[in-house]
Amino acid sequence: MSLEVFLHWRRPVPGQRGYSVVDARTSLIMGLGSLVVGGVLAGLQLLVLTFFSQFAVLDLGSLFASGSAVAVAGAFVVLFLLDDFCYYWFHRVHHESRFFWAAHVTHHSSQYYNLSTALRQSWTPLTSWIFYVPVMLVGFTPAQWAFMHSLNLLFQYWIHTERIDRMPRWFEFVFNTPSHHRVHHGANPEYLDTNYGGILIVFDRVFGSFVPEDAQAVYGLTKNITTHNPVKVAWHEFYAIASDVRSTRSWRERWQYTFGQPGWLPRPLESPQGSVEPVEV
């Protein structure tokens, strides 16, 4: 990150916003808070995944102890693909359902795109374990998954940058890259809800959520928050959900406000087609 700061200072590129001290500080605080919360919850989440591992229908995790290089390599590839597949759906649902979006919106709340943005993480990581139960059901252990998933998250750090334009064409086709992830962080209408991949971009191509980088991304939310208070950054969308739920007596509307598409409004108030993210406070 220090190198990126230096490059933005010494060799600024037109159109690249670089760093804001206040914004980067908020991102770092959010990252530290996420580490604390994640550390507290990690044991509980591993216990839950261990519970589900009792119902495994396969025993693929045992291949790592088989002593066969081919078996170990095969198990590694299967675990890698399965973890990235589950991450894709975890990420997609956290954009397409407002309750899950409220836990993820923190990461998208910066109007800058740099390596500090990668550290701006949720303080409410309560729902991620649900998406990785399939990994347990084919016989991988929570520890094996945790190791693979840490590699996935580590890979995603370096793609939060404007300093890298494009990778080689073959790499861009298979893997998530700074170009693809800039699109994902863009609030441009054509970029919303796209490029959910972790390490691979293949699942976006398969499931129709891939969009290549064309216009320069405008980072942040469709309606940006106007605070750097970490508590408000972490919880603002949950507050907005509670406010919307209190505003109606219809249980259908309460459900839609909570679990529907972000930006959902009752029919008489529906926003124009293409508006998606919820109004922030």
JOPE-V614932 format. One record per backbone hydrogen bond with DSSP energy under -0.5 kcal/mol. CO is the residue of the C=O (numbers start at 1). NH is the residue of the N-H. E is the energy in kcal/mol with one decimal. If there is no record, write none. Layout:
((CO	NH	E) (CO	NH	E))
This chain:
((1	5	-2.5) (2	6	-2.3) (3	7	-2.5) (4	8	-2.5) (5	9	-1.7) (6	10	-3.1) (7	11	-2.7) (13	16	-2.2) (15	17	-0.5) (20	24	-3.1) (21	25	-2.3) (22	26	-2.1) (23	27	-2.3) (24	28	-2.4) (25	29	-2.3) (26	30	-2.6) (27	31	-2.2) (28	32	-2.4) (29	33	-2.6) (30	34	-2.2) (31	35	-1.9) (32	36	-2.0) (33	37	-2.7) (34	38	-3.1) (35	39	-2.3) (36	40	-2.0) (37	41	-2.3) (38	42	-1.8) (39	43	-0.6) (41	45	-2.7) (42	46	-2.5) (43	47	-1.9) (44	48	-2.2) (45	49	-2.5) (46	50	-2.3) (47	51	-2.0) (48	52	-1.8) (49	53	-1.7) (50	54	-0.6) (51	54	-1.2) (52	55	-1.9) (53	56	-1.4) (59	62	-1.2) (60	63	-1.6) (61	64	-1.4) (62	65	-1.5) (63	66	-1.5) (67	69	-0.5) (68	72	-2.6) (69	73	-2.6) (70	74	-2.5) (71	75	-2.6) (72	76	-2.4) (73	77	-2.3) (74	78	-2.4) (75	79	-2.6) (76	80	-2.6) (77	81	-2.6) (78	82	-2.7) (79	83	-2.6) (80	84	-2.1) (81	85	-2.4) (82	86	-2.6) (83	87	-2.3) (84	88	-2.1) (85	89	-1.7) (86	90	-2.5) (87	91	-3.0) (88	92	-2.6) (89	93	-2.5) (90	94	-1.7) (92	95	-1.6) (92	96	-1.6) (93	97	-1.5) (97	101	-2.8) (98	102	-2.5) (99	103	-0.7) (100	103	-0.8) (100	104	-0.9) (101	104	-0.8) (101	105	-2.9) (104	107	-1.7) (104	108	-0.5) (105	108	-1.2) (105	109	-0.5) (106	109	-1.3) (114	117	-1.1) (114	118	-0.9) (116	119	-1.1) (117	120	-1.4) (119	121	-1.6) (124	126	-2.1) (127	130	-0.7) (128	131	-1.4) (129	132	-1.5) (130	133	-1.0) (132	135	-0.8) (132	136	-0.9) (133	136	-0.7) (133	137	-1.9) (134	138	-0.9) (135	140	-1.6) (136	139	-1.7) (137	57	-3.1) (137	58	-0.8) (138	60	-2.2) (139	61	-0.7) (141	145	-2.5) (142	146	-2.7) (143	147	-2.0) (144	148	-2.1) (145	149	-3.3) (146	150	-1.9) (147	151	-1.4) (148	152	-1.8) (149	153	-2.4) (150	154	-2.2) (151	155	-2.2) (152	156	-1.5) (153	157	-0.6) (154	157	-1.1) (154	158	-0.6) (155	158	-0.6) (157	160	-1.5) (159	161	-1.6) (163	165	-0.6) (168	171	-0.5) (168	172	-2.4) (169	173	-1.7) (170	174	-1.3) (171	175	-3.0) (174	201	-2.4) (174	202	-0.9) (177	181	-2.6) (178	182	-2.1) (179	183	-1.4) (180	184	-1.6) (181	185	-1.8) (182	186	-0.6) (183	186	-1.3) (185	220	-1.0) (188	191	-1.9) (188	192	-0.9) (189	192	-0.6) (191	194	-0.6) (199	176	-3.2) (201	205	-1.5) (202	206	-2.3) (203	207	-2.6) (204	208	-0.6) (204	209	-1.7) (204	210	-1.1) (209	195	-2.5) (215	214	-0.6) (217	219	-0.6) (218	187	-3.7) (228	230	-0.5) (229	233	-2.7) (230	234	-2.3) (231	235	-1.9) (232	236	-2.1) (235	239	-2.1) (236	240	-1.9) (237	241	-2.3) (238	242	-2.3) (239	243	-2.3) (240	244	-2.4) (241	245	-2.7) (242	246	-2.1) (243	247	-0.9) (244	247	-0.5) (245	248	-1.1) (250	254	-2.3) (251	255	-2.2) (252	256	-2.4) (253	257	-2.9) (254	258	-1.5) (255	259	-3.6) (255	260	-0.6) (256	260	-1.5) (258	99	-1.1) (260	98	-3.0) (261	264	-2.1) (266	269	-2.2) (266	270	-0.6) (267	270	-1.4) (272	275	-2.0))
